[in-house]
Amino acid sequence: MAKLDALDVWEADKAIDLADWTLGVVSGLLRPSFQALVLSAKDELLSLQVSGARLPSGERGALFHVAGRGTFELVRLERWPAAPGGAGERVLLTLRVWPKPS
């Protein structure tokens, strides 16, 4: 089975200045909000499973920058109980490319 690497993910509100936020992310000035594994990527959608103790806020107006993938808006957030023997709840995110391509 192939090993999945966790990607860094940064979270911000849509009201943020996108240029300043992106600059902070790519320059390394901003610390990642959490890490996640890519479960699927199709067209404009990206599905992630959050890994580690830090979790996304779940705010509807949230934007996410996924390392190596770009910027996305939140479409859906699902919270699942911890797997048997696991620690902490499981969080799945469905994200859509943002801003939406024309």
Backbone as CSV, one residue per row, in Angstrom:
resi,resn,N_x,N_y,N_z,CA_x,CA_y,CA_z,C_x,C_y,C_z
1,MET,0.842,-1.173,0.000,0.000,0.000,0.000,0.891,1.241,0.000
2,ALA,0.562,2.220,-0.816,1.342,3.448,-0.907,1.138,4.299,0.345
3,LYS,2.206,4.917,0.809,2.133,5.801,1.970,1.616,7.164,1.515
4,LEU,0.632,7.689,2.231,0.111,9.012,1.933,0.832,10.027,2.809
5,ASP,1.301,11.095,2.200,1.964,12.147,2.955,0.960,13.227,3.326
6,ALA,1.033,13.689,4.557,0.171,14.778,5.004,0.673,16.085,4.409
7,LEU,-0.260,16.882,3.917,0.050,18.199,3.358,-0.294,19.272,4.377
8,ASP,0.465,20.354,4.377,0.143,21.504,5.209,-1.055,22.229,4.609
9,VAL,-1.938,22.713,5.504,-3.128,23.451,5.085,-3.231,24.697,5.966
10,TRP,-3.463,25.838,5.330,-3.657,27.105,6.024,-5.111,27.498,5.868
11,GLU,-5.712,28.016,6.934,-7.116,28.423,6.912,-7.228,29.916,7.189
12,ALA,-8.145,30.565,6.484,-8.405,31.989,6.703,-9.856,32.285,6.338
13,ASP,-10.334,33.431,6.761,-11.676,33.887,6.420,-11.645,34.546,5.045
14,LYS,-12.736,34.470,4.280,-12.785,35.069,2.939,-12.588,36.580,2.967
15,ALA,-12.806,37.209,4.119,-12.639,38.661,4.221,-11.175,39.083,4.236
16,ILE,-10.270,38.134,4.350,-8.837,38.431,4.417,-8.349,38.997,3.078
17,ASP,-7.296,39.786,3.128,-6.671,40.257,1.898,-5.937,39.060,1.291
18,LEU,-6.450,38.548,0.186,-5.949,37.310,-0.411,-4.474,37.410,-0.800
19,ALA,-4.067,38.541,-1.348,-2.667,38.700,-1.766,-1.724,38.643,-0.562
20,ASP,-2.074,39.339,0.517,-1.224,39.338,1.717,-1.169,37.951,2.342
21,TRP,-2.322,37.294,2.421,-2.384,35.958,3.009,-1.549,34.972,2.199
22,THR,-1.710,35.002,0.880,-0.956,34.097,0.011,0.542,34.342,0.158
23,LEU,0.933,35.595,0.215,2.344,35.932,0.402,2.860,35.369,1.733
24,GLY,2.081,35.499,2.789,2.469,34.960,4.087,2.609,33.449,4.068
25,VAL,1.714,32.792,3.328,1.756,31.326,3.227,2.991,30.866,2.462
26,VAL,3.173,31.389,1.237,4.268,30.907,0.387,5.643,31.326,0.900
27,SER,5.711,32.414,1.647,6.999,32.860,2.189,7.372,32.129,3.480
28,GLY,6.418,31.388,4.050,6.681,30.672,5.286,6.475,31.508,6.536
29,LEU,5.948,32.725,6.389,5.704,33.575,7.557,4.518,33.088,8.386
30,LEU,3.564,32.435,7.740,2.387,31.921,8.443,2.531,30.422,8.682
31,ARG,2.242,30.018,9.887,2.308,28.600,10.259,1.052,27.887,9.740
32,PRO,1.186,26.662,9.242,0.005,25.926,8.787,-1.017,25.768,9.919
33,SER,-2.296,25.787,9.542,-3.375,25.629,10.521,-3.524,24.181,10.951
34,PHE,-3.310,23.257,10.012,-3.407,21.819,10.288,-2.814,21.066,9.112
35,GLN,-2.794,19.743,9.221,-2.323,18.896,8.130,-3.449,17.960,7.714
36,ALA,-3.399,17.524,6.451,-4.452,16.652,5.935,-3.905,15.753,4.833
37,LEU,-4.596,14.645,4.637,-4.293,13.690,3.572,-5.284,13.899,2.442
38,VAL,-4.818,13.864,1.200,-5.710,13.978,0.049,-6.367,12.624,-0.183
39,LEU,-7.687,12.609,-0.123,-8.439,11.386,-0.381,-8.819,11.282,-1.849
40,SER,-9.187,12.424,-2.442,-9.508,12.436,-3.868,-9.395,13.857,-4.408
41,ALA,-9.116,13.932,-5.697,-9.034,15.209,-6.404,-9.668,14.998,-7.769
42,LYS,-10.758,15.710,-8.030,-11.457,15.569,-9.303,-12.013,16.916,-9.718
43,ASP,-11.666,17.322,-10.929,-12.105,18.612,-11.465,-11.758,19.722,-10.470
44,GLU,-12.762,20.430,-9.964,-12.532,21.555,-9.060,-12.609,21.162,-7.589
45,LEU,-12.852,19.877,-7.299,-13.055,19.437,-5.920,-11.856,18.674,-5.374
46,LEU,-11.621,18.867,-4.091,-10.544,18.203,-3.377,-11.119,17.695,-2.056
47,SER,-10.936,16.407,-1.775,-11.397,15.834,-0.510,-10.191,15.516,0.356
48,LEU,-10.256,15.957,1.605,-9.147,15.789,2.539,-9.611,15.134,3.825
49,GLN,-8.728,14.351,4.443,-8.954,13.875,5.803,-7.918,14.551,6.678
50,VAL,-8.392,15.275,7.662,-7.503,16.001,8.560,-6.742,14.999,9.412
51,SER,-5.444,15.243,9.581,-4.608,14.380,10.417,-3.974,15.232,11.512
52,GLY,-3.772,14.636,12.649,-3.163,15.367,13.755,-4.198,15.981,14.673
53,ALA,-3.703,16.665,15.685,-4.566,17.211,16.730,-5.243,18.524,16.340
54,ARG,-4.633,19.304,15.464,-5.222,20.590,15.088,-6.300,20.374,14.037
55,LEU,-7.437,21.048,14.207,-8.587,20.866,13.326,-9.011,22.184,12.705
56,PRO,-9.701,22.135,11.542,-10.230,23.348,10.936,-11.385,23.899,11.763
57,SER,-11.683,25.187,11.574,-12.753,25.825,12.336,-14.141,25.342,11.912
58,GLY,-14.297,25.029,10.632,-15.606,24.630,10.129,-16.482,25.799,9.730
59,GLU,-15.937,27.008,9.747,-16.700,28.202,9.362,-17.040,28.164,7.878
60,ARG,-18.282,28.485,7.528,-18.730,28.450,6.123,-17.944,29.416,5.243
61,GLY,-17.453,30.512,5.774,-16.725,31.484,4.972,-15.233,31.236,4.925
62,ALA,-14.806,30.027,5.229,-13.372,29.743,5.306,-12.752,29.485,3.937
63,LEU,-11.512,29.929,3.807,-10.674,29.611,2.654,-9.531,28.737,3.155
64,PHE,-9.039,27.885,2.271,-7.946,26.990,2.616,-6.899,27.024,1.519
65,HIS,-5.647,27.158,1.918,-4.549,27.015,0.965,-3.913,25.668,1.282
66,VAL,-3.925,24.768,0.298,-3.370,23.430,0.467,-2.020,23.397,-0.243
67,ALA,-0.978,23.046,0.480,0.380,23.035,-0.072,0.418,22.260,-1.389
68,GLY,0.944,22.903,-2.415,1.101,22.266,-3.720,-0.175,22.143,-4.526
69,ARG,-1.300,22.586,-3.975,-2.595,22.433,-4.657,-3.289,23.752,-4.950
70,GLY,-3.070,24.776,-4.120,-3.693,26.076,-4.349,-4.717,26.432,-3.286
71,THR,-5.585,27.388,-3.633,-6.559,27.932,-2.697,-7.951,27.389,-2.998
72,PHE,-8.691,27.089,-1.929,-10.002,26.459,-2.033,-10.972,27.086,-1.046
73,GLU,-12.281,26.929,-1.340,-13.319,27.319,-0.398,-13.968,26.058,0.160
74,LEU,-14.534,26.173,1.346,-15.168,25.037,2.002,-16.518,24.743,1.362
75,VAL,-16.729,23.491,0.979,-18.014,23.035,0.466,-18.730,22.232,1.553
76,ARG,-17.976,21.368,2.224,-18.585,20.488,3.217,-17.534,20.075,4.248
77,LEU,-17.972,19.971,5.486,-17.132,19.475,6.566,-17.922,18.390,7.289
78,GLU,-17.332,17.213,7.432,-17.976,16.096,8.127,-17.118,15.690,9.314
79,ARG,-17.765,15.490,10.440,-17.080,15.029,11.648,-17.567,13.617,11.946
80,TRP,-16.614,12.720,12.163,-16.910,11.318,12.447,-16.263,10.951,13.768
81,PRO,-16.870,10.018,14.500,-16.232,9.566,15.751,-14.872,8.935,15.448
82,ALA,-14.054,8.888,16.456,-12.732,8.254,16.310,-12.906,6.790,15.924
83,ALA,-11.981,6.311,15.119,-11.976,4.898,14.765,-11.672,4.089,16.022
84,PRO,-12.132,2.839,16.079,-11.825,2.015,17.249,-10.314,2.004,17.520
85,GLY,-9.958,2.347,18.713,-8.546,2.400,19.082,-7.857,3.676,18.649
86,GLY,-8.578,4.548,17.934,-7.997,5.799,17.454,-8.155,6.907,18.475
87,ALA,-7.419,7.963,18.254,-7.482,9.105,19.158,-8.131,10.282,18.437
88,GLY,-9.198,10.804,18.967,-9.829,11.994,18.413,-10.738,11.707,17.243
89,GLU,-11.649,12.650,17.006,-12.595,12.492,15.910,-11.901,12.584,14.551
90,ARG,-12.564,12.049,13.542,-12.070,12.154,12.170,-12.818,13.293,11.492
91,VAL,-12.089,14.119,10.754,-12.693,15.258,10.064,-12.375,15.149,8.584
92,LEU,-13.435,15.183,7.773,-13.301,15.134,6.323,-13.749,16.463,5.743
93,LEU,-12.966,16.992,4.811,-13.278,18.254,4.157,-13.487,18.029,2.664
94,THR,-14.479,18.690,2.114,-14.622,18.777,0.663,-14.437,20.242,0.316
95,LEU,-13.479,20.504,-0.557,-13.118,21.879,-0.933,-13.291,22.061,-2.433
96,ARG,-13.557,23.323,-2.828,-13.677,23.665,-4.253,-12.689,24.783,-4.566
97,VAL,-12.071,24.693,-5.727,-11.113,25.715,-6.163,-11.723,27.110,-5.987
98,TRP,-10.910,28.026,-5.474,-11.376,29.411,-5.261,-10.284,30.380,-5.658
99,PRO,-10.552,31.449,-6.310,-11.870,31.790,-6.843,-12.236,30.832,-7.967
100,LYS,-13.528,30.654,-8.148,-14.026,29.699,-9.146,-13.581,30.156,-10.536
101,PRO,-12.948,29.236,-11.309,-12.509,29.610,-12.660,-13.709,29.991,-13.532
102,SER,-13.488,30.977,-14.398,-14.609,31.399,-15.268,-14.608,30.676,-16.582
